[in-house]
């Protein structure tokens, strides 16, 4: 196994009644705060007023940028970076889900450079400096509240690209499960698929190393399988929302990836779907993941699929390994499409095959996708077609 260094620099306030510490934490980073958020949900829920009151009661200067869209656009990043420069912002506070937090991270980086922030993505420019970012989470799924990654879309070029830096890891995150009570069943389902996909991307690794981490990942997956349907049926079930929120963070904060350095597969393939068609990321992952599993499964790599089926879904281990592996994939599909009630095909979303060749080449960056199993652009195009 590979050596590794592990560090979580994010301070987390988890649970109810923690927001009164917000102003105190923000004041550690300076006087001038840029508050970022998406649509109007934080205003209708009352969270916006609570956040603003905490900031103002701490005598901090408040600036705002709302309207950050799902699959956040580079235009929002540009606007936020410009505000930071113009108003000499000291710290950014993202209130929302992964889209808001992702965009805010790159505003923080864009505020410290004199070039277009899209260059961080188009030219893979390294982040050398960034303003501090804090977050108040309202939707479980991406794990952005506890990692340094962020995915940004450029609608003009049909590109959706993820990049990361340890400098973009939030300094402080407030995780109150009650702030997710208003998340509807569909978004709860999509967020749950996203966190499961983060785990699956790591679980299916070409090298088997720390068995302990396999069992952690299996436990995280079983947690989502148990609590996602509960949260959909009972939106204000605190236990369900809390388990999903904490699982989301630990699915992608680096812990389960310790020492693993392979590329992910389903995420880059899905990024092309949402770049071209602006679909919900978790929905795209739900449609793609079981098809990717079916496509890459073979006699040489059956072991992790067998382990997944037995330990996550309780498939009978006495059956032939390939049968067990295929049953595990079937049960994952059933969970996504029947239990979570998500669309199972691209056709249902009005997507045809006209862009598949271009999308497949973009996903592979014109070469190959080196994940659990190396995929060529033709392989990726075949997977897209399995999803129709």
N, C-alpha and C positions, 0 to 999 in steps of 0.2 A: 504494500500500500504506500501511497505518497505521504511525505511529511506535509504539515500544514500549520498555519498560524490562524487562530480564531479570536475574534474580538467583536463584541457588540457594544458600540459606543452610545446607543440610544437609551436614554432614561425614560422608562415607561410608567405612567400613572394609569393603573388598570382598575376599572370598577366605577361605581357611582360616586357622586359628590367629590370628585377630584378637581373639578374645573376651577375652584377657588385658588388653586396654586398657579394658574396660567400666567397671570400678570407678573408674579414673582419670578417665574422661570424665564419669561421673555425679557425681563429687565436685566438679566445676567448678560444679555448679548447687546444691549444698547437701548436707545430711547425711541427710535423711529421704526414702526412696525408696518409691514405691508401684509394685509389680510387678503387671502385669495380664496375663492369658492366657485362653485359651479352655478347651477340654476337656483330656483327659489326655495328649494326644500328646506334649507337650513333656516330660512326666514319664517316659513309657515310652521315649522316645528318649535320655534322659539330658541333654537341653539344660537342663531346669529346674535340675538339680543344679549344672551348670556355671555357670549364671547366678547362682544363689544363692551359690555359693562365691566368685565374683568380687566380688559385692557385700559379703559378710561379711568377706572378706579385706582389703577396703579400709576396714573399720571403719565402714561406713555402716549406718544403721538401716533395717530392711526391714519393709515392710507389703505385704499381698497382697490381690488380688481376682481370683479365677478364675471360670470358668464363663461367659465372654462367648460368646454364641451367634453363629452365622452370621446375616447380616442383623441386625446388633447392635441390641438393644432400648434404648429410652430408659430403662428401669428400671435397666439396668447403668450407664448414664451417671449417673443420679441417685445410685446407690449409690457409685460411684467418687468423685463430687464430694463426697458427704457424708464419705467417709473422708478425703479431702484436707483438708477443713475441720477435721474432728475431730482429726486427727493432725498437723496443720501440715506437710503434705507439701511438700517442696521441688522434687521432680522425679518424673515418671512414666516408667516403663519398660514399654513394650508388647512382649511376646514372643509372636509369632504372625503370622497373616496380616492381610489388610486389615480384617477385621471387628474384631479386637482393637485394631489401631492406630487405626481410625476412632473407636471408642468411647472410647479413651483420650484422643484429642485433645479430644473434647467434655467429658470429665471435667475436663481441664485448664482448659477455659474455664468450665465450671460451678462449679469451685472458687473462682472469682474474682467470683461474682455472688451476690446474695441472692434471686434468683428461680428458678423451675423451669427447668432447662436446655432443656426442650422449647420454650420461647419463642424460642430461637435459630432454631428451625425453623418453628413455627407463625406467629410474628410477624416472622420474619426480622430478629431483633435482632442488631445488629452486635457482633462480639467486640472489646472494648476492652482486655482483659487476659487472659492465660492463663499457667498454670504451664508450664515447659519440659517437652517430651516427647522421649524417645529411643526407639529401637526395635531389636529383633532380629527379622529377618524369617524366616518359616518357610514361606511360600507365595507364589509369584510370580503376579501378576495385577493387583491393584488399583493398585499404584504408590503406596500411601499412605505408604510409607517415605520419600518424597521430595517430597511435595506437602502443601498446606494444607487439602485437602478431606476431608470425612467424611460418610458417608451413614448415617442412623439411622432405625430403624423404630419406629413407635408402633402396636402390635397393636390397641390399643383403638379407634383411629380409622382403621385400615387405611391408614396413611400411611407412606411411605418417602421421605424428603426428604434431599437433599444440600445442604450449605452449606460454605463455606470461608472461611479467613482466613490471611493471611501469618503471623499470630501462632501458628498451629497447625502450621506446618511443623516436622517433627522437627529437633531440633538436631544429633543424631548418630544414624546408622543403621548397624547391623552386618549386612552382606549376605554370608553364607557359603552358597554353593550346596549344600554338604553337608547343611545343615539342611532342604533340600527333598527329600532322598532318600526320605523316608518318605511323601511325598505320593502318593496313589494315582493310577491312570491317569485316572479320572473327574475328580478335582479338578485334575489337571494340564491336562486338556483344557479345563475350564471357565475356569481361570485364563488359559490361552492365548487363548481367545476374548475374555475381558475386555480383555486388553492390545491385541488386534487391534482391538476395538471403540473403545478410546480413540483409536487412531490413525485409524481410519476416520471417526470423528465430526469430526476436524479436517481430514482429507484432502478430504472432500467439503464444500467451502466455497463459498458463493455467489460469492465473489470470488477469482480466481486471483492470487496474489501471488508470494512468493519461490519460484522454481523449485527452488532448493537444498533447501528444506524438503520439497518434494514428493519429491525423490529420497531424502532421509533417511527419510521415512515409508515409502517403497517398500522401502528396505533393511531397516527394522525389521519390516515385514510379512513379507518373504521370510525373515527370520531365524526368526520364529515358525513359519512354514510348514515350514521345514527341521528345526528342533530339537524342536518339540512332539511329533511322533510318535516321535522318537528317545528322548525322556525318558519317554514312556509305555511303550515297549518295554524300555528299559534305565534303570530308575529311578536307578541310581547312576552314570550317565554324567555326569561332571563338566562336560565341555564343553557338553553339552546344557543342563544345569541352570544353568550360569553364563550362557549366552547368553540364556536365558529370563528369568533374574533381572534382568540389566542392561537388557534390552529393556523389561521391565515398568516399571522406574523411569523410563526415558527416554520412554516412551509418554505420560506424564502429568505430568512435572515442569515443564511450561511451555515447554520449548525448542521443540517443534514447533508450538506455538500462537502463537508470536511475532507480535503485532499482530492476531491473529484474534479477533473479538469476537462471532461468531454463536453462537446457542444450539445445544446438541446435540439430537439427535432420538431415537435409539434408547434412550439411557439413561433419559430421563424416561418413555418408553413402557414400558420394562421394569420400572422401579421400581414401577409399579402392579401388574404381575404378581407380583413377589416380595412386595409389601406385602399383597396379598390371599391369595396362595397359598403364600408362604414357600418358593418354589423357589430353586435356586441361581442367582445373578445371571448368571454366565457362560452357563449353559444357556439362560436366557431370552433373552439377547442373541444366542445362536446361532440360535435359532428365529426371532427377529424381524428380524435384520439383513438377510438376503437378501430377505425379503418387503418390508421398507421400501425396499430398493434397487429391486426390481421395480416398486413402487408409484410412486416419485417419478421414475423414469427417463423422460425425454421427449426430443424432438428439440432442445430449447433447452439442455438440460444434459448432453447425451451426452458431451461432451469429457472431463470427469474420469473417467467410467465407462470410456471408451475407453482413456485413459491407465492407469488402474488395471488393466484387463485385460491390456494389452500389457506393462507394466513389472513387474507383480507376478506374473502367471500365465503370461506368455509367449504370449498369444494372437496369432495371425498378424495383424500390423497392416495387411496388404493387403486384408483383408476389409472389407465395408461397416461403417461405424462403429457403427451400431446393433446389427449382428450381433456385433461384437466386444464391445460393452458387455454384451449379454445372455450371451455366453459367459463373460465374467469373473464375472458373478453366479452362473452355474451352477457354475463351478469353486470359488468360495467356498463354495457350498452343499455341494458334494461333499467339500470339505476338512472342514467342520464335521460333516457327518452320516455320511460314510463313513470318512474317514481318522481323525478324532477320535472317531468312533462315538457321537456324541451324539444324543439323541432329536430328531426333526425336526418334531414337531407338538405342539401343546398338548393335543390329544386323548390322546396317549400318556401325558401327565402327569395325566390325569383332570380337565382343565380344560374347561368348556363356556363358552357365551357369555352366561351370565346376568348377569355383572357388567361386561360390556364397555362399556356406555354410561356407567356411573358411572366406570370406570377411564379411559376416553377423556377425559371431562370433567376429571378430576383431572390427567391428564397435560398437558392444555392449560391448566390452571388456569382453566377456565371461559371461555377466550378462544380463542387459537390458539397453536400451537407454531411459533415462528419459527426454524427450523433451516435446513438446506441448501435445503429447499423448505417454504414455510409450509403447515402442516397444521391443518385444523379438527378438532374432536372427531369429526365423521363420518369424516374421513380416517383418524384413528387407529383408530376402531372397525373400519373396513374392513381395516386392516392386521392387527388382531387376528384378524379372521375368516379372513384368508389363512393364518393360522398354525394353524388348527384341523386 
